[in-house]
Amino acid sequence: MISLILFGCFIALLVVSVPVAISLGLASSFALLYSGKVSSSYIAQGLVTSIDSFPLMAVPFFILAGDLMGVGGLSRRLLAVGNVFFGRYTGGLAIIAVVTCLFFAAISGSGPATVAAIGGLLLPAMARAGYDKGYSVGLIASAGSLGIIIPPSIPMIIYAVSANVSITQMFLAGAVPGLMIGGALIAVAYWKARKEGYKGSEERFNGKEAWAVIWDAKWALLVPVVILGGIYGGVFTPTEAAAIGVIYGFVVGVFVYKELKFKDLYQVIANSALTSATVIVIVGTATIFGRMLAIERIPFMIADYIVQLTDSPILILLLTNVLLLFVGMFMETLAAIIILVPILLPVVMAVGVDPVHFGIVIIVNLAIGMVTPPVGVNLFVGARVGETNLEKAAVGAIPFIVAMLAVLLLITYVPWFSLAPLRLMGG
């Protein structure tokens, strides 16, 4: 009965458009009051203890770093470098979109932030070049999902905390799958451009001009080297790297590129604070929801049921992928991670799946969910920035979603893609 109240209230609140964080908190409160197993103060205590975590401090820092770098001109220079290398090819703007999203993903750690930053600069240019709006938005929304796969990634931090695994190992494991998905998106973009006749730019760069563009963008290109190199080299922790990213973005935006004005700082910090607060509230209420599941032993019952149903790792991973893809269509990424990890991790570990590899499987599934309606947040952001409707954006994203699903199957059943970097680095 308590489980029915917990899930029934949560689904009912979502149906009437109550925000995910509030729905999780209210559903947990109703179930807690009905059960009477613990004091009502448990919720207040849980909200505080769930976010009292040093690794979680990286989340607001990475959000602020991404915002500072976006406003400070780094994303525009990344686009310029992409144009030098790929602009002249068939579908050049589409290829530039994916490549720039790959680089910006290593700055922002967020899918919607990547879509907003790159889409705001590139979608008008694609429209002027004759690209279909739905296709353009679908492409950038799909490429923006790399924001949570390419390290540093905010959902990876949340998964690492939930599953008690190393954030650094998660970051290492996400690099190759992220590049694989990026390559698949470029291949589809090129194929689609040839089919639709989207030509490349007629602008050509000689060696001197190309070097000038690259040199101007050197501070943007150095961001992944500074942040990820410092983490993997053991110079600083992911949380410290996030703080360094904030300082780096501020110094480069204000004093080097001089596009980030002091008068803009208030709005940048306010936007980052709002995003961070939303994330932290979701983490807190989703943790309470997960603890209620644990009190009722729901994860253990589900794990036992699935293992009794089949002990084949192939079938269990297939069922898990289907579940995650379905959940990703309806639930916010961070909430889905915190709720589902305690349920699914014991199941896959029982059949020998590495928790770091499984974390990448979850992240990729939920990244695809960011591009699938009805709660495809990347599609909503892209449609708003690209001034088109959600239906056209969703149709435009279909070939890219198919490519991402193909890569997902590879990543799921060939753990080497996720775990090889860890073994190479001695992890």
C-alpha positions as CSV (number, residue, x, y, z in Angstrom):
1,M,0.0,0.0,0.0
2,I,2.8,2.4,0.8
3,S,4.5,1.7,-2.5
4,L,1.2,2.3,-4.2
5,I,0.9,5.7,-2.5
6,L,4.5,6.6,-3.3
7,F,4.3,5.9,-7.0
8,G,0.6,6.8,-7.4
9,C,1.1,10.2,-5.9
10,F,4.2,10.8,-7.9
11,I,2.7,9.9,-11.2
12,A,-0.6,11.8,-10.4
13,L,1.4,15.0,-9.6
14,L,3.4,14.7,-12.7
15,V,0.3,14.3,-14.8
16,V,-1.1,17.6,-13.4
17,S,2.2,19.3,-14.3
18,V,3.6,19.7,-10.8
19,P,7.4,20.2,-11.1
20,V,9.4,17.0,-10.7
21,A,11.2,18.1,-7.5
22,I,8.0,19.0,-5.8
23,S,6.3,15.8,-7.0
24,L,9.0,13.7,-5.5
25,G,8.9,15.6,-2.2
26,L,5.1,15.5,-1.8
27,A,4.9,11.8,-2.8
28,S,7.6,10.9,-0.3
29,S,5.8,13.0,2.4
30,F,2.4,11.3,1.8
31,A,4.0,7.8,1.9
32,L,6.0,8.7,5.0
33,L,2.9,10.0,6.9
34,Y,0.9,6.9,6.0
35,S,3.6,4.5,7.0
36,G,4.3,6.0,10.4
37,K,7.6,4.2,10.4
38,V,9.8,7.2,11.0
39,S,9.3,10.7,12.2
40,S,8.1,13.5,9.9
41,S,11.4,15.3,10.6
42,Y,13.0,12.6,8.6
43,I,12.3,14.5,5.4
44,A,13.8,17.7,6.6
45,Q,16.9,15.9,7.9
46,G,17.1,13.9,4.6
47,L,17.0,17.1,2.5
48,V,20.0,18.5,4.4
49,T,22.1,15.3,4.6
50,S,21.5,14.3,1.0
51,I,23.3,17.4,-0.3
52,D,25.9,17.6,2.4
53,S,28.5,16.1,0.1
54,F,31.9,17.4,-1.1
55,P,31.6,15.8,-4.5
56,L,28.2,17.5,-5.0
57,M,29.8,20.9,-4.6
58,A,31.2,20.4,-8.1
59,V,27.7,20.7,-9.6
60,P,27.1,24.5,-9.0
61,F,30.7,25.2,-9.8
62,F,30.5,23.5,-13.2
63,I,27.2,25.2,-13.9
64,L,28.7,28.6,-13.2
65,A,31.9,27.8,-15.1
66,G,29.8,26.9,-18.2
67,D,27.7,30.0,-18.0
68,L,30.8,32.3,-17.6
69,M,32.5,30.7,-20.6
70,G,29.4,30.8,-22.7
71,V,28.9,34.6,-22.1
72,G,32.7,35.2,-22.2
73,G,33.0,34.4,-25.9
74,L,34.6,30.9,-25.7
75,S,31.7,29.1,-27.5
76,R,31.8,31.6,-30.4
77,R,35.6,31.0,-30.8
78,L,35.0,27.2,-30.8
79,L,32.5,27.7,-33.6
80,A,35.1,29.7,-35.6
81,V,37.7,26.9,-35.2
82,G,35.1,24.4,-36.4
83,N,34.4,26.5,-39.4
84,V,38.1,26.5,-40.3
85,F,38.3,22.7,-40.3
86,F,34.8,21.6,-41.5
87,G,33.0,24.6,-43.0
88,R,33.9,23.8,-46.6
89,Y,32.6,20.2,-46.6
90,T,29.1,19.1,-47.5
91,G,26.9,19.8,-44.5
92,G,29.7,21.8,-43.0
93,L,27.5,23.7,-40.6
94,A,25.9,20.5,-39.3
95,I,29.3,18.9,-38.7
96,I,30.5,22.1,-37.0
97,A,27.5,21.9,-34.7
98,V,28.4,18.4,-33.5
99,V,32.1,19.2,-33.1
100,T,31.4,22.4,-31.2
101,C,29.0,20.6,-29.0
102,L,31.7,18.0,-28.2
103,F,34.0,20.8,-27.1
104,F,31.4,22.8,-25.3
105,A,30.3,19.6,-23.5
106,A,33.8,19.5,-22.0
107,I,33.1,22.9,-20.5
108,S,29.4,23.0,-19.4
109,G,28.7,19.4,-18.2
110,S,25.0,20.1,-19.1
111,G,22.9,19.1,-22.1
112,P,20.4,22.0,-22.1
113,A,23.3,24.5,-21.5
114,T,25.1,23.1,-24.5
115,V,22.0,23.4,-26.7
116,A,21.3,26.9,-25.6
117,A,24.9,28.1,-26.1
118,I,25.6,26.5,-29.4
119,G,22.1,26.7,-30.8
120,G,21.9,30.4,-30.1
121,L,25.0,31.0,-32.3
122,L,24.5,28.4,-35.0
123,L,20.8,27.9,-35.6
124,P,20.4,31.4,-37.3
125,A,23.4,30.7,-39.5
126,M,21.9,27.3,-40.5
127,A,18.6,28.9,-41.3
128,R,20.3,31.5,-43.5
129,A,22.2,28.7,-45.3
130,G,18.8,27.0,-46.2
131,Y,18.9,24.2,-43.6
132,D,15.4,22.9,-42.6
133,K,14.6,24.3,-39.1
134,G,13.3,21.0,-37.7
135,Y,16.5,19.2,-38.9
136,S,18.8,21.8,-37.5
137,V,17.1,21.9,-34.1
138,G,16.9,18.0,-34.0
139,L,20.7,17.9,-34.8
140,I,21.7,20.4,-32.1
141,A,19.4,18.9,-29.5
142,S,20.9,15.5,-30.2
143,A,24.5,16.8,-30.2
144,G,23.7,18.8,-27.0
145,S,23.0,15.5,-25.2
146,L,26.8,15.0,-25.4
147,G,26.9,17.6,-22.6
148,I,26.1,14.8,-20.1
149,I,28.3,12.1,-21.7
150,I,31.5,13.9,-22.4
151,P,33.3,14.7,-19.1
152,P,32.9,16.7,-17.0
153,S,29.3,15.7,-16.6
154,I,26.9,16.8,-13.9
155,P,24.7,13.5,-14.1
156,M,28.0,11.5,-13.9
157,I,28.8,13.2,-10.6
158,I,25.3,12.4,-9.3
159,Y,25.6,8.8,-10.4
160,A,29.0,8.5,-8.8
161,V,27.7,9.7,-5.5
162,S,24.6,7.5,-5.7
163,A,26.5,4.4,-6.7
164,N,29.5,5.1,-4.5
165,V,32.0,4.9,-7.4
166,S,34.8,7.3,-8.3
167,I,33.9,10.5,-10.2
168,T,37.3,10.4,-11.9
169,Q,36.6,6.8,-13.2
170,M,33.2,7.9,-14.5
171,F,34.7,10.8,-16.3
172,L,37.4,8.5,-17.9
173,A,34.8,5.9,-18.9
174,G,32.6,8.5,-20.6
175,A,35.2,9.8,-23.0
176,V,35.2,7.1,-25.6
177,P,31.4,6.6,-25.7
178,G,31.0,10.3,-26.0
179,L,33.3,10.4,-29.0
180,M,31.6,7.4,-30.6
181,I,28.2,9.1,-30.3
182,G,29.7,12.3,-31.7
183,G,31.2,10.4,-34.7
184,A,27.8,8.7,-35.3
185,L,26.0,12.1,-35.3
186,I,28.6,13.5,-37.8
187,A,28.1,10.5,-40.1
188,V,24.3,11.0,-40.1
189,A,24.6,14.7,-40.5
190,Y,26.9,14.2,-43.6
191,W,24.6,11.6,-45.1
192,K,21.5,13.8,-44.6
193,A,23.4,16.9,-46.0
194,R,24.3,14.9,-49.2
195,K,20.7,13.8,-49.5
196,E,19.2,17.2,-49.0
197,G,21.9,19.1,-50.9
198,Y,23.2,21.2,-48.0
199,K,26.5,22.6,-49.4
200,G,29.5,23.7,-47.4
201,S,30.8,27.2,-47.0
202,E,32.6,28.8,-50.0
203,E,34.9,30.6,-47.5
204,R,38.5,29.2,-47.7
205,F,41.3,29.8,-45.2
206,N,45.0,29.9,-46.0
207,G,47.4,28.7,-43.4
208,K,48.0,32.1,-41.9
209,E,44.2,32.8,-41.5
210,A,43.5,29.4,-40.1
211,W,46.3,29.8,-37.5
212,A,45.0,33.2,-36.5
213,V,41.6,31.7,-35.8
214,I,43.1,28.8,-33.8
215,W,45.4,31.1,-31.9
216,D,42.5,33.4,-31.0
217,A,40.6,30.4,-29.6
218,K,43.5,28.9,-27.7
219,W,42.1,29.8,-24.3
220,A,38.8,28.0,-25.2
221,L,40.6,25.0,-26.6
222,L,42.7,24.7,-23.4
223,V,39.6,24.4,-21.1
224,P,39.3,20.5,-21.4
225,V,43.1,20.2,-21.1
226,V,43.2,22.3,-17.9
227,I,40.1,20.7,-16.2
228,L,40.3,17.1,-17.4
229,G,44.1,17.0,-17.4
230,G,44.2,18.2,-13.9
231,I,41.7,15.6,-12.7
232,Y,43.3,12.6,-14.5
233,G,46.8,13.8,-13.6
234,G,45.8,13.8,-9.9
235,V,46.6,17.5,-9.5
236,F,43.1,18.3,-8.1
237,T,39.8,16.6,-7.4
238,P,36.7,17.0,-9.7
239,T,35.3,19.5,-7.2
240,E,38.4,21.5,-7.1
241,A,38.6,21.3,-10.9
242,A,35.1,22.8,-11.1
243,A,36.2,25.8,-8.9
244,I,39.2,26.2,-11.1
245,G,36.9,26.2,-14.1
246,V,35.0,29.1,-12.6
247,I,38.2,31.2,-12.0
248,Y,39.4,30.3,-15.5
249,G,36.2,31.3,-17.2
250,F,36.0,34.6,-15.3
251,V,39.7,35.6,-16.0
252,V,39.5,34.6,-19.7
253,G,36.0,36.2,-20.2
254,V,36.8,39.5,-18.4
255,F,40.5,40.1,-18.9
256,V,41.5,38.1,-22.1
257,Y,38.6,38.1,-24.5
258,K,37.0,41.1,-22.7
259,E,33.5,40.0,-23.7
260,L,32.3,39.3,-20.2
261,K,31.5,42.7,-18.6
262,F,31.3,43.3,-14.8
263,K,27.7,44.5,-15.4
264,D,26.9,41.0,-16.8
265,L,28.2,39.1,-13.8
266,Y,25.0,39.6,-11.7
267,Q,22.8,38.1,-14.4
268,V,25.3,35.2,-15.1
269,I,25.5,34.4,-11.4
270,A,21.7,34.7,-10.9
271,N,21.1,32.3,-13.8
272,S,23.6,29.8,-12.5
273,A,22.2,30.0,-9.0
274,L,18.7,29.3,-10.3
275,T,19.9,26.3,-12.3
276,S,22.0,25.1,-9.3
277,A,19.1,25.5,-6.9
278,T,16.8,23.5,-9.2
279,V,19.4,20.7,-9.4
280,I,20.0,20.6,-5.7
281,V,16.3,20.5,-4.8
282,I,15.8,17.6,-7.3
283,V,18.8,15.8,-5.7
284,G,17.4,16.3,-2.2
285,T,13.8,15.3,-2.9
286,A,14.8,12.4,-5.1
287,T,17.1,11.1,-2.4
288,I,14.2,11.1,0.1
289,F,12.1,9.3,-2.5
290,G,14.9,6.7,-2.9
291,R,15.2,6.2,0.8
292,M,11.4,5.6,1.0
293,L,12.0,2.9,-1.6
294,A,14.8,1.4,0.5
295,I,12.6,1.4,3.7
296,E,10.0,-0.6,1.8
297,R,12.7,-2.9,0.3
298,I,11.3,-2.2,-3.2
299,P,14.8,-2.2,-4.9
300,F,15.6,-5.6,-3.3
301,M,12.2,-7.1,-4.3
302,I,12.6,-5.9,-7.9
303,A,16.2,-7.2,-8.1
304,D,15.1,-10.6,-6.8
305,Y,12.2,-10.7,-9.3
306,I,14.4,-9.8,-12.3
307,V,17.1,-12.3,-11.3
308,Q,14.5,-15.0,-10.9
309,L,13.0,-14.1,-14.3
310,T,16.4,-14.5,-16.0
311,D,20.0,-14.6,-15.0
312,S,21.3,-13.7,-18.5
313,P,23.3,-10.5,-18.5
314,I,22.3,-9.9,-22.1
315,L,18.6,-10.0,-21.4
316,I,18.9,-8.1,-18.1
317,L,20.8,-5.3,-19.8
318,L,18.3,-5.3,-22.7
319,L,15.4,-5.0,-20.2
320,T,17.3,-2.3,-18.4
321,N,17.9,-0.3,-21.6
322,V,14.2,-0.5,-22.5
323,L,13.2,0.7,-19.0
324,L,15.7,3.5,-19.0
325,L,14.7,4.7,-22.4
326,F,11.1,4.8,-21.3
327,V,11.8,6.5,-18.1
328,G,14.0,9.0,-19.9
329,M,11.0,10.1,-22.0
330,F,9.1,11.2,-18.9
331,M,11.5,11.9,-16.0
332,E,14.2,14.5,-15.5
333,T,17.7,13.0,-15.8
334,L,19.0,13.6,-12.2
335,A,15.8,12.4,-10.6
336,A,15.9,9.3,-12.7
337,I,19.5,8.5,-11.7
338,I,18.9,8.9,-8.0
339,I,15.7,6.9,-8.0
340,L,16.7,4.1,-10.4
341,V,20.3,3.5,-9.4
342,P,19.5,1.8,-6.0
343,I,16.9,-0.3,-7.8
344,L,18.9,-1.4,-10.9
345,L,22.5,-1.5,-9.7
346,P,22.1,-4.5,-7.4
347,V,20.4,-6.4,-10.3
348,V,23.2,-5.8,-12.9
349,M,26.0,-6.3,-10.3
350,A,24.5,-9.7,-9.5
351,V,25.2,-10.8,-13.0
352,G,28.7,-9.4,-13.1
353,V,28.3,-6.0,-14.7
354,D,30.9,-3.4,-13.7
355,P,29.2,-0.4,-11.9
356,V,31.2,2.1,-13.8
357,H,30.3,0.6,-17.1
358,F,26.6,0.4,-16.0
359,G,26.8,4.1,-15.1
360,I,27.8,5.0,-18.7
361,V,24.9,2.8,-19.9
362,I,22.5,4.8,-17.7
363,I,23.9,8.2,-18.7
364,V,23.7,7.4,-22.5
365,N,20.1,6.1,-22.1
366,L,19.1,9.2,-20.3
367,A,21.0,11.4,-22.8
368,I,18.8,9.9,-25.5
369,G,15.8,10.7,-23.2
370,M,16.7,14.3,-23.4
371,V,15.9,14.3,-27.1
372,T,12.7,12.2,-26.9
373,P,9.2,13.8,-26.2
374,P,7.2,14.4,-24.1
375,V,9.9,15.6,-21.6
376,G,12.8,16.0,-24.1
377,V,14.3,19.0,-22.4
378,N,16.9,19.5,-25.2
379,L,14.2,19.6,-27.8
380,F,12.3,22.2,-25.8
381,V,15.4,24.4,-25.5
382,G,16.3,23.9,-29.1
383,A,12.8,24.6,-30.4
384,R,12.7,27.8,-28.4
385,V,16.1,29.0,-29.5
386,G,15.5,27.9,-33.1
387,E,12.0,29.4,-33.2
388,T,10.2,26.3,-34.4
389,N,7.7,23.9,-32.9
390,L,8.4,20.8,-30.9
391,E,6.9,18.5,-33.5
392,K,9.2,19.6,-36.3
393,A,12.2,19.4,-33.9
394,A,11.2,15.8,-32.8
395,V,10.9,14.7,-36.4
396,G,14.2,16.2,-37.3
397,A,15.9,14.4,-34.4
398,I,14.7,10.9,-35.5
399,P,17.7,9.9,-37.6
400,F,20.1,11.1,-34.9
401,I,18.2,9.2,-32.2
402,V,18.5,6.0,-34.3
403,A,22.3,6.5,-34.6
404,M,22.5,7.1,-30.8
405,L,20.5,3.9,-30.1
406,A,22.9,1.9,-32.3
407,V,25.9,3.3,-30.4
408,L,24.1,2.5,-27.1
409,L,23.8,-1.1,-28.0
410,L,27.6,-1.2,-28.8
411,I,28.4,0.5,-25.5
412,T,26.0,-1.8,-23.5
413,Y,27.3,-5.1,-24.8
414,V,31.0,-4.2,-25.3
415,P,32.2,-2.9,-21.9
416,W,35.7,-2.4,-23.4
417,F,34.6,1.0,-24.8
418,S,33.9,2.3,-21.3
419,L,36.5,0.5,-19.3
420,A,39.5,0.6,-21.6
421,P,40.5,4.2,-20.6
422,L,40.4,3.1,-16.9
423,R,42.8,0.2,-17.5
424,L,45.0,2.4,-19.6
425,M,45.2,4.9,-16.8
426,G,45.6,2.2,-14.2
427,G,42.2,2.7,-12.7
